């Protein structure tokens, strides 16, 4: 199994696949992450605090992965085009790359370079926190929902062997936007305020912003004719913040280590699609601008 990326989600999936006896190679560009993986494998800290190391291969050279049939794309959204170019050098013609990334636009970027037959869309609610290069903590259980693709069955079986809860998704775009609504409501606010998810519910003004962000994103989804996987987007966002109260969102983690965020693929995507359908998204726009203003450091590749 080929995994694109060396960050939190890439390490989590690599550890669980390796633990199931499935050979894993990670392809990335983050030097510290690659060095740690080569030296120690992936170190996974479970919810109970126990730690285990799992062997993996790690490389920055696509030719080391030539002929791979199955790939998971777990890089940040702003790294997708670089990852697609690497994949084009190593993914077999009959291979498939499954994107489980946050935000929208990743599948389209991959298809542009790899072609539609080699790209599949999925959505995951599995969470992870990167503790250090090559060291990750699981952040609770979740599902992996897979769209329809005639090459996905072997990859889905490997994920099941690794202990992931895998489900079929007849319309993964609806699940993707369902996750996007919740990400937009929680992630940028935690990044701006520097707080874990649950703190948003304890601050009245932050809660009002969460409600506005979710409402706008849901309106954009509805304008596209998409049915979200829950009846009430505001309740879904608040429930997620409550269930993950102690978690630091991926966007907060990015900000804290001075890395670029996925704000363009989350709030930025919502306002762009909103403009196409004449749906106003003023809260998403201002939050998008604030997060972009917050991170000024050079990009950190993972």
DRENPARO-588640 format. One record per residue: y, x, z of N, C-alpha, C, CB in turn. Coordinates in steps of 0.1 Angstrom, whole numbers, padded with zeros to 4 digits, always signed. Glycine has a CB too. Layout:
YXZYXZYXZYXZ...
***
This chain:
-0012+0008+0000+0000+0000+0000+0012+0009+0000+0000-0010+0012+0022+0006-0009+0034+0013-0010+0045+0005-0003+0038+0016-0025+0053+0011+0006+0064+0004+0012+0077+0012+0009+0062+0004+0028+0086+0004+0003+0100+0010+0000+0108+0008+0013+0106+0002-0012+0112+0020+0018+0121+0020+0030+0114+0028+0041+0124+0006+0034+0123+0032+0051+0118+0039+0063+0125+0034+0075+0120+0054+0061+0131+0022+0074+0138+0017+0086+0129+0008+0094+0150+0009+0081+0136-0001+0102+0128-0008+0112+0117-0017+0106+0138-0017+0120+0120-0025+0097+0110-0034+0091+0099-0026+0084+0116-0044+0082+0103-0016+0076+0094-0008+0069+0084-0001+0079+0101+0003+0060+0089+0004+0090+0080+0011+0100+0071+0001+0106+0089+0018+0110+0076-0011+0109+0068-0021+0116+0056-0025+0107+0076-0034+0119+0059-0028+0094+0048-0032+0085+0039-0021+0083+0054-0037+0072+0044-0009+0082+0036+0003+0080+0026+0005+0091+0044+0016+0078+0031+0004+0104+0023+0006+0116+0012-0004+0116+0031+0005+0128+0015-0017+0113+0004-0027+0115-0006-0026+0103+0010-0041+0114-0002-0023+0092-0011-0020+0080-0020-0008+0083-0004-0019+0067-0014+0003+0088-0022+0015+0091-0032+0012+0102-0012+0026+0095-0028+0004+0112-0037+0001+0123-0049-0007+0119-0029-0008+0134-0047-0015+0107-0058-0022+0102-0067-0014+0092-0053-0034+0094-0064-0001+0091-0072+0008+0083-0067+0008+0068-0086+0004+0084-0056+0003+0065-0051+0002+0052-0042+0014+0049-0043-0011+0049-0045+0023+0040-0036+0035+0037-0022+0030+0033-0043+0043+0026-0012+0037+0038+0002+0033+0036+0010+0046+0032+0008+0027+0048+0018+0044+0022+0028+0055+0018+0041+0048+0018+0024+0061+0005+0051+0055+0025+0065+0050+0025+0073+0059+0016+0071+0050+0040+0081+0052+0008+0090+0059-0002+0105+0056+0002+0087+0055-0016+0112+0067+0006+0126+0065+0010+0135+0076+0007+0126+0062+0025+0147+0076+0013+0157+0086+0011+0163+0091+0023+0167+0081+0001+0159+0086+0035+0165+0089+0048+0158+0102+0053+0165+0078+0058+0164+0113+0053+0158+0126+0056+0152+0126+0070+0167+0137+0055+0159+0121+0080+0154+0121+0094+0142+0112+0095+0165+0117+0104+0143+0101+0089+0132+0092+0089+0119+0097+0083+0135+0079+0083+0121+0103+0071+0109+0109+0065+0103+0121+0073+0113+0114+0051+0112+0129+0078+0107+0140+0087+0099+0135+0099+0118+0149+0091+0104+0125+0105+0097+0119+0117+0083+0113+0113+0106+0109+0124+0083+0106+0102+0071+0100+0098+0060+0110+0094+0073+0090+0086+0065+0121+0087+0055+0131+0084+0050+0138+0096+0062+0141+0074+0058+0140+0106+0054+0147+0118+0046+0139+0128+0067+0152+0125+0050+0126+0130+0044+0118+0141+0037+0105+0136+0054+0115+0151+0038+0102+0123+0034+0089+0119+0045+0079+0123+0020+0085+0124+0041+0066+0123+0050+0055+0128+0046+0053+0143+0048+0042+0120+0056+0054+0152+0054+0051+0166+0058+0037+0168+0061+0062+0175+0049+0028+0172+0052+0014+0174+0052+0011+0189+0042+0005+0167+0063+0006+0194+0063+0001+0208+0061-0014+0208+0077+0005+0215+0051-0019+0215+0048-0033+0216+0057-0040+0226+0033-0035+0219+0056-0053+0226+0064-0061+0235+0062-0057+0250+0062-0076+0233+0050-0053+0253+0047-0049+0267+0051-0035+0271+0032-0051+0270+0057-0028+0261+0062-0014+0264+0052-0003+0260+0066-0013+0278+0040-0007+0257+0030+0004+0253+0034+0009+0239+0016-0002+0253+0030+0022+0237+0033+0029+0225+0021+0034+0218+0043+0040+0227+0020+0033+0205+0009+0039+0197+0015+0045+0184-0002+0028+0194+0008+0056+0180+0012+0062+0168+0002+0060+0157+0014+0078+0170+0007+0057+0145-0002+0053+0133+0001+0062+0122+0000+0038+0130-0009+0068+0116-0007+0078+0105-0003+0071+0092-0019+0086+0102+0007+0077+0085+0012+0072+0072+0016+0084+0064+0024+0062+0074+0017+0082+0051+0023+0092+0042+0037+0088+0040+0015+0094+0029+0046+0098+0038+0060+0096+0036+0065+0105+0025+0068+0097+0049+0073+0100+0016+0078+0108+0005+0092+0103+0000+0068+0109-0006+0099+0112-0007+0111+0108-0014+0109+0109-0029+0123+0116-0009+0097+0112-0033+0094+0114-0047+0086+0103-0053+0087+0128-0049+0091+0095-0062+0083+0084-0067+0070+0088-0074+0091+0076-0077+0070+0100-0079+0058+0105-0086+0046+0106-0076+0060+0118-0093+0049+0108-0063+0038+0108-0053+0031+0095-0052+0044+0113-0040+0037+0084-0057+0032+0071-0055+0027+0065-0069+0042+0061-0049+0026+0073-0079+0023+0068-0093+0010+0060-0093+0021+0080-0102+0012+0048-0100+0000+0040-0102-0002+0030-0091-0012+0048-0104+0007+0028-0082+0005+0019-0071+0005+0004-0076+0016+0021-0060-0004-0004-0071-0005-0018-0075+0003-0027-0067-0020-0022-0076+0005-0024-0054+0011-0033-0045+0022-0026-0037+0000-0039-0035+0034-0032-0037+0045-0026-0030+0053-0037-0022+0055-0019-0040+0057-0033-0010+0066-0041-0002+0080-0035-0003+0061-0042+0013+0090-0043-0006+0104-0038-0007+0111-0042+0006+0111-0044-0019+0114-0033+0015+0119-0035+0028+0132-0027+0031+0109-0033+0039+0139-0023+0020+0151-0016+0022+0162-0026+0024+0154-0007+0009+0174-0021+0028+0186-0029+0030+0190-0034+0016+0197-0021+0037+0197-0045+0015+0201-0051+0003+0209-0042-0006+0208-0064+0005+0218-0034+0000+0226-0025-0008+0219-0013-0014+0238-0020+0001+0206-0012-0010+0198-0001-0015+0188-0006-0026+0190+0006-0004+0188-0019-0029+0178-0025-0038+0178-0019-0051+0180-0039-0039+0189-0016-0057+0189-0011-0071+0183+0004-0071+0203-0010-0077+0187+0012-0061+0181+0025-0060+0165+0024-0059+0186+0033-0049+0161+0014-0050+0147+0012-0048+0140+0008-0061+0144+0003-0037+0146-0001-0068+0141-0006-0081+0139+0005-0091+0149-0017-0087+0148+0014-0092+0147+0025-0101+0136+0034-0097+0160+0033-0101+0134+0036-0084+0122+0044-0079+0109+0037-0083+0123+0047-0064+0109+0024-0080+0097+0016-0083+0093+0017-0097+0099+0002-0078+0103+0017-0106+0100+0017-0120+0092+0029-0124+0113+0016-0128+0093+0040-0116+0086+0052-0120+0072+0053-0114+0094+0064-0114+0069+0044-0104+0056+0045-0098+0047+0033-0097+0058+0050-0084+0053+0021-0099+0046+0009-0098+0038+0007-0111+0055-0003-0096+0025+0004-0110+0017+0002-0122+0022-0010-0130+0002+0000-0118+0019-0010-0143+0023-0020-0152+0017-0034-0147+0019-0018-0166+0005-0034-0141-0001-0046-0136+0002-0047-0121-0016-0046-0139+0011-0040-0116+0014-0040-0102+0024-0051-0099+0019-0027-0097+0027-0053-0085+0037-0063-0081+0044-0058-0069+0030-0076-0078+0057-0060-0069+0066-0056-0058+0070-0069-0051+0078-0047-0062+0067-0070-0038+0071-0082-0030+0084-0079-0022+0059-0086-0021+0095-0086-0024+0106-0084-0016+0106-0093-0004+0119-0086-0025+0108-0088+0008+0109-0095+0020+0122-0093+0027+0097-0092+0030+0132-0090+0018+0145-0085+0023+0154-0097+0028+0152-0077+0013+0164-0093+0036+0175-0103+0039+0184-0106+0028+0182-0098+0051+0190-0117+0028+0201-0120+0018+0195-0125+0005+0209-0108+0016+0204-0128-0004+0201-0132-0018+0205-0122-0028+0207-0146-0021+0199-0122-0039+0202-0113-0050+0193-0101-0051+0216-0107-0048+0184-0099-0042+0175-0088-0042+0164-0090-0053+0168-0086-0029+0158-0101-0054+0148-0104-0064+0154-0102-0078+0143-0118-0063+0167-0107-0080+0173-0106-0093+0175-0091-0097+0186-0113-0094+0179-0083-0087+0182-0069-0089+0168-0061-0093+0188-0062-0077+0158-0065-0086+0145-0059-0089+0140-0064-0103+0134-0063-0079+0141-0076-0107+0137-0082-0120+0144-0075-0131+0139-0097-0120+0157-0072-0129+0165-0066-0139+0159-0052-0144+0179-0063-0134+0153-0045-0135+0147-0032-0138+0132-0032-0140+0150-0022-0127+0125-0040-0132+0110-0040-0132+0104-0051-0141+0105-0042-0119+0112-0061-0144+0107-0073-0152+0101-0083-0142+0096-0068-0162+0102-0096-0147+0098-0107-0138+0083-0106-0134+0101-0120-0145+0075-0101-0143+0060-0101-0140+0057-0092-0129+0053-0098-0153+0065-0082-0125+0062-0073-0115+0070-0075-0102+0065-0059-0120+0076-0087-0100+0084-0090-0089+0080-0103-0083+0099-0090-0092+0078-0104-0070+0075-0116-0062+0085-0117-0051+0060-0116-0057+0087-0130-0047+0097-0133-0036+0090-0138-0024+0107-0143-0041+0093-0133-0013+0088-0137+0000+0099-0138+0010+0076-0129+0005+0096-0144+0022+0105-0145+0033+0097-0142+0045+0112-0159+0033+0103-0134+0054+0097-0132+0067+0107-0134+0079+0091-0118+0068+0101-0140+0089+0109-0141+0102+0105-0131+0112+0108-0156+0107+0096-0121+0108+0092-0111+0117+0104-0102+0120+0081-0102+0111+0106-0097+0132+0117-0089+0136+0113-0076+0142+0126-0096+0146+0122-0066+0141+0119-0053+0146+0133-0046+0149+0112-0044+0135+0132-0036+0159+0143-0028+0163+0140-0014+0161+0147-0031+0177+0148-0006+0154+0146+0008+0152+0151+0015+0164+0153+0013+0139+0142+0022+0171+0146+0029+0183+0151+0044+0180+0134+0030+0193+0145+0050+0170+0148+0063+0166+0141+0065+0152+0143+0074+0176+0144+0075+0145+0137+0077+0132+0121+0077+0134+0141+0091+0126+0115+0068+0127+0100+0067+0127+0095+0060+0140+0095+0080+0127+0104+0054+0148+0100+0048+0161+0106+0034+0161+0105+0056+0173+0097+0024+0163+0102+0010+0161+0096+0001+0172+0098+0004+0148+0103-0009+0176+0098-0019+0186+0097-0032+0179+0108-0020+0198+0086-0039+0181+0084-0052+0176+0093-0062+0183+0069-0057+0177+0099-0071+0176+0108-0081+0182+0103-0095+0181+0122-0079+0175+0091-0097+0185+0086-0111+0185+0078-0114+0172+0097-0121+0187+0070-0125+0173+0062-0129+0162+0070-0137+0152+0050-0138+0168+0064-0138+0140+0071-0145+0129+0061-0147+0118+0083-0138+0124+0065-0153+0107+0056-0156+0096+0061-0147+0084+0056-0171+0093+0051-0146+0074+0054-0141+0061+0051-0152+0051+0046-0127+0058+0061-0157+0045+0059-0168+0035+0060-0162+0021+0069-0180+0037+0050-0165+0013+0050-0159+0000+0051-0170-0011+0036-0152-0002+0059-0166-0021+0061-0175-0033+0049-0174-0042+0073-0171-0041+0048-0182-0052+0036-0182-0061+0037-0171-0071+0036-0196-0069+0027-0163-0072+0026-0152-0081+0011-0148-0083+0035-0139-0076+0007-0146-0096-0007-0144-0099-0012-0131-0094-0009-0146-0113-0004-0122-0090-0009-0109-0086-0008-0106-0070+0000-0098-0093-0004-0117-0063-0001-0115-0049-0014-0116-0040+0009-0125-0044-0025-0122-0044-0036-0124-0035-0041-0112-0028-0048-0130-0043-0043-0100-0034-0048-0089-0027-0038-0084-0016-0051-0077-0036-0025-0085-0020-0015-0080-0010-0014-0090+0002-0001-0080-0017-0015-0103-0001-0015-0113+0010-0027-0110+0019-0016-0127+0004-0039-0107+0014-0050-0104+0022-0048-0092+0031-0063-0103+0013-0042-0082+0025-0039-0070+0033-0030-0073+0045-0033-0059+0025-0020-0082+0043-0011-0086+0053-0018-0093+0064+0001-0094+0048-0027-0102+0060-0035-0109+0070-0044-0100+0078-0044-0120+0063-0050-0090+0071-0058-0080+0078-0050-0073+0089-0065-0070+0068-0037-0071+0086-0028-0064+0095-0023-0073+0106-0017-0058+0087-0027-0085+0107-0024-0094+0118-0011-0103+0115-0022-0086+0130-0006-0102+0103+0006-0111+0100+0001-0125+0097+0014-0105+0088+0010-0134+0101+0007-0149+0098+0013-0151+0084+0014-0158+0109+0004-0153+0074+0009-0154+0060+0007-0169+0056+0000-0145+0051+0018-0174+0050+0018-0188+0045+0022-0188+0031+0027-0197+0054+0018-0198+0023+0022-0201+0010+0035-0209+0010+0012-0208+0001+0044-0205+0001+0057-0212+0000+0059-0216-0015+0069-0203+0004+0057-0229-0018+0059-0234-0032+0073-0231-0037+0056-0249-0032+0083-0232-0028+0096-0229-0033+0103-0219-0023+0105-0242-0034+0100-0206-0025+0105-0196-0015+0121-0196-0015+0100-0183-0019+0127-0200-0025+0142-0201-0025+0147-0209-0014+0148-0205-0039+0140-0220-0011+0144-0229+0000+0143-0222+0013+0136-0242+0000+0132-0214+0015+0130-0207+0027+0140-0195+0028+0115-0201+0028+0143-0189+0016+0152-0178+0016+0166-0183+0021+0153-0172+0002+0170-0194+0016+0183-0200+0020+0183-0205+0034+0188-0211+0011+0171-0210+0039+0169-0214+0053+0172-0202+0062+0156-0220+0055+0166-0191+0058+0168-0179+0066+0183-0174+0065+0159-0167+0062+0188-0175+0053+0202-0170+0051+0212-0178+0059+0206-0172+0036+0210-0191+0060+0219-0199+0068+0220-0194+0083+0215-0214+0068+0208-0191+0088+0207-0186+0102+0212-0172+0103+0192-0187+0107+0209-0163+0094+0214-0150+0094+0230-0150+0094+0209-0142+0082+0235-0158+0085+0250-0159+0084+0256-0164+0097+0254-0168+0072+0250-0173+0104+0255-0178+0116+0255-0169+0128+0248-0191+0119+0245-0160+0128+0243-0151+0139+0247-0137+0137+0228-0152+0143+0241-0131+0126+0242-0116+0125+0257-0111+0125+0236-0112+0112+0266-0116+0116+0279-0110+0116+0287-0112+0129+0287-0116+0105+0285-0123+0136+0292-0125+0149+0287-0115+0159+0290-0139+0154+0274-0112+0160+0269-0102+0169+0274-0089+0166+0253-0102+0169+0275-0086+0153+0280-0073+0149+0295-0071+0153+0278-0071+0134+0303-0081+0151+0317-0081+0154+0320-0080+0169+0324-0093+0148+0312-0087+0176+0314-0088+0191+0306-0078+0199+0310-0102+0196+0296-0072+0192+0288-0061+0199+0279-0067+0210+0297-0051+0204+0273-0079+0207+0265-0086+0217+0252-0090+0211+0273-0098+0222+0242-0092+0220+0229-0097+0216+0230-0112+0212+0218-0096+0226+0220-0117+0205+0221-0130+0199+0225-0141+0209+0208-0133+0192+0218-0141+0220+0220-0152+0230+0234-0153+0235+0211-0151+0241+0241-0142+0235+0255-0142+0241+0264-0151+0233+0261-0128+0241+0261-0153+0220+0269-0162+0212+0270-0176+0217+0264-0162+0197+0259-0180+0224+0259-0194+0229+0266-0195+0242+0244-0198+0231+0269-0184+0248+0276-0184+0261+0291-0183+0260+0271-0172+0270+0296-0180+0248+0310-0179+0245+0315-0191+0236+0314-0165+0238+0323-0200+0242+0326-0212+0234+0332-0210+0220+0336-0220+0242+0341-0200+0219+0347-0197+0206+0336-0192+0196+0359-0188+0207+0328-0183+0201+0317-0177+0193+0308-0188+0188+0310-0166+0200+0305-0197+0197+0296-0208+0194+0302-0217+0183+0293-0217+0206+0315-0219+0184+0322-0227+0173+0321-0220+0160+0337-0230+0177+0323-0207+0160+0322-0199+0147+0308-0200+0142+0326-0185+0150+0298-0199+0150+0284-0200+0146+0282-0213+0139+0274-0199+0158+0287-0224+0145+0285-0237+0139+0292-0238+0126+0291-0248+0149+0304-0233+0124+0311-0233+0112+0304-0225+0101+0325-0228+0113+0299-0213+0104+0292-0205+0095+0279-0212+0090+0288-0191+0101+0272-0218+0099+0260-0225+0095+0263-0237+0086+0252-0229+0107+0273-0244+0090+0276-0257+0082+0280-0253+0068+0288-0264+0089+0289-0243+0067+0293-0239+0053+0281-0234+0045+0303-0228+0054+0273-0226+0050+0261-0220+0043+0252-0232+0039+0254-0210+0051+0249-0241+0048+0241-0253+0044+0247-0261+0033+0238-0261+0057+0260-0262+0033+0266-0270+0022+0265-0263+0009+0281-0272+0025+0265-0250+0009+0263-0243-0004+0248-0244-0008+0266-0228-0002+0239-0244+0001+0225-0246-0003+0223-0260-0008+0216-0244+0010+0229-0270-0002+0228-0284-0007+0234-0286-0021+0235-0294+0003+0245-0279-0024+0251-0280-0037+0242-0275-0048+0264-0272-0037+0233-0266-0044+0223-0260-0054+0211-0269-0055+0219-0246-0050+0210-0280-0047+0199-0289-0047+0187-0284-0039+0194-0291-0061+0190-0274-0030+0179-0269-0022+0177-0277-0009+0182-0254-0019+0165-0279-0005+0162-0285+0008+0158-0275+0018+0150-0296+0006+0166-0274+0028+0163-0263+0039+0151-0267+0047+0176-0262+0048+0144-0257+0053+0132-0260+0060+0134-0266+0074+0124-0247+0061+0145-0272+0076+0148-0278+0089+0158-0289+0086+0153-0268+0100+0159-0299+0095+0167-0311+0093+0182-0308+0096+0163-0322+0101+0184-0299+0107+0198-0297+0112+0200-0282+0112+0199-0303+0126+0208-0277+0103+0211-0262+0102+0218-0257+0115+0219-0259+0090+0227-0265+0121+0234-0260+0133+0224-0259+0144+0245-0270+0136+0215-0269+0146+0205-0268+0157+0196-0257+0154+0198-0282+0158+0192-0254+0142+0183-0243+0138+0189-0230+0142+0179-0244+0124+0202-0228+0139+0208-0215+0142+0210-0213+0157+0222-0215+0135+0213-0224+0164+0215-0223+0179+0201-0220+0185+0221-0235+0184+0191-0227+0180+0177-0225+0186+0173-0211+0184+0168-0235+0180+0176-0205+0172+0172-0192+0169+0179-0182+0178+0175-0188+0154+0192-0184+0180+0199-0175+0189+0194-0176+0203+0214-0179+0189+0189-0188+0208+0184-0190+0221+0170-0183+0222+0182-0205+0224+0161-0185+0212+0148-0179+0212+0148-0164+0211+0139-0185+0201+0158-0158+0205+0160-0144+0203+0171-0139+0211+0161-0140+0188+0174-0144+0223+0186-0142+0231+0188-0127+0234+0185-0149+0244+0177-0120+0236+0179-0106+0240+0179-0096+0228+0168-0101+0249+0176-0101+0216+0175-0093+0204+0189-0088+0200+0168-0100+0193+0190-0076+0194+0201-0071+0187+0199-0073+0172+0204-0056+0190+0207-0081+0166+0205-0084+0152+0205-0071+0143+0216-0094+0146+0199-0072+0132+0198-0060+0123+0212-0056+0119+0190-0063+0110+0222-0065+0118+0235-0061+0114+0242-0054+0126+0243-0074+0110+0240-0059+0138+0245-0052+0149+0239-0037+0150+0242-0059+0163+0226-0036+0148+0220-0023+0148+0227-0014+0137+0205-0024+0145+0229-0019+0125+0236-0011+0115+0250-0007+0119+0237-0020+0102+0258-0016+0125+0271-0012+0129+0271-0002+0140+0278-0025+0134+0261-0003+0150+0261+0006+0161+0257+0021+0156+0251+0002+0171+0250+0022+0145+0247+0035+0140+0255+0040+0129+0232+0036+0136+0266+0032+0126+0276+0036+0116+0271+0035+0102+0280+0050+0118+0261+0026+0100+0255+0024+0086+0262+0012+0079+0240+0022+0087+0261+0011+0066+0266-0001+0059+0257-0013+0063+0265+0001+0044+0263-0025+0062+0256-0037+0066+0252-0045+0054+0265-0046+0075+0245-0056+0056+0241-0064+0045+0250-0076+0044+0226-0069+0047+0262-0075+0048+0272-0086+0048+0274-0091+0034+0285-0082+0054+0274-0082+0024+0276-0087+0010+0265-0096+0005+0277-0075+0001+0253-0094+0010+0241-0102+0006+0240-0114+0014+0229-0094+0006+0248-0116+0025+0247-0127+0034+0259-0136+0033+0244-0122+0049+0270-0133+0040+0282-0141+0039+0288-0139+0026+0292-0137+0050+0288-0127+0020+0294-0125+0007+0287-0133-0004+0293-0110+0003+0274-0134-0003+0266-0142-0013+0270-0157-0011+0251-0140-0011+0271-0161+0001+0274-0175+0004+0288-0179-0002+0274-0178+0019+0298-0171+0000+0311-0174-0006+0311-0173-0021+0322-0165+0000+0303-0164-0027+0303-0162-0042+0296-0175-0048+0295-0150-0046+0284-0179-0042+0278-0191-0048+0286-0203-0045+0264-0192-0042+0292-0203-0033+0301-0214-0030+0312-0216-0040+0307-0212-0016+0318-0205-0045+0328-0206-0055+0323-0212-0068+0334-0192-0057+0311-0208-0071+0304-0213-0084+0303-0229-0083+0291-0207-0086+0300-0234-0071+0298-0248-0069+0310-0256-0063+0285-0251-0061+0321-0249-0062+0333-0254-0057+0331-0259-0042+0338-0266-0065+0324-0252-0035+0322-0255-0020+0330-0245-0012+0306-0254-0016+0340-0250-0004+0348-0241+0004+0340-0234+0015+0360-0248+0010+0342-0221+0017+0335-0213+0027+0345-0204+0034+0323-0205+0021+0355-0209+0040+0366-0201+0046+0361-0192+0058+0377-0209+0051+0352-0198+0066+0348-0190+0078+0339-0178+0073+0340-0199+0088+0330-0181+0064+0322-0170+0058+0330-0160+0052+0312-0176+0048+0341-0164+0045+0350-0154+0039+0357-0145+0049+0360-0161+0030+0362-0150+0059+0370-0142+0069+0360-0133+0076+0378-0150+0078+0348-0138+0080+0338-0130+0087+0333-0119+0078+0326-0139+0092+0331-0122+0065+0327-0112+0055+0337-0101+0055+0325-0118+0041+0350-0104+0054+0361-0094+0054+0362-0086+0066+0374-0101+0051+0360-0092+0078+0360-0085+0091+0349-0075+0092+0360-0095+0102+0337-0079+0088+0326-0070+0089+0328-0058+0080+0312-0077+0087+0332-0061+0068+0335-0050+0058+0345-0040+0064+0339-0055+0045+0355-0046+0070+0366-0037+0076+0361-0029+0088+0378-0046+0080+0350-0034+0095+0345-0028+0107+0338-0015+0104+0336-0037+0114+0330-0015+0093+0322-0003+0090+0329+0005+0079+0307-0007+0085+0332+0017+0083+0339+0026+0074+0332+0039+0072+0353+0029+0078+0320+0041+0079+0313+0054+0078+0306+0055+0065+0303+0055+0090+0302+0067+0062+0294+0070+0050+0281+0063+0051+0292+0085+0048+0275+0060+0039+0262+0052+0039+0251+0061+0045+0259+0048+0025+0242+0054+0053+0230+0061+0058+0218+0054+0051+0229+0059+0074+0211+0062+0043+0199+0057+0036+0188+0056+0045+0196+0066+0024+0180+0044+0045+0168+0043+0052+0157+0037+0042+0170+0033+0064
***
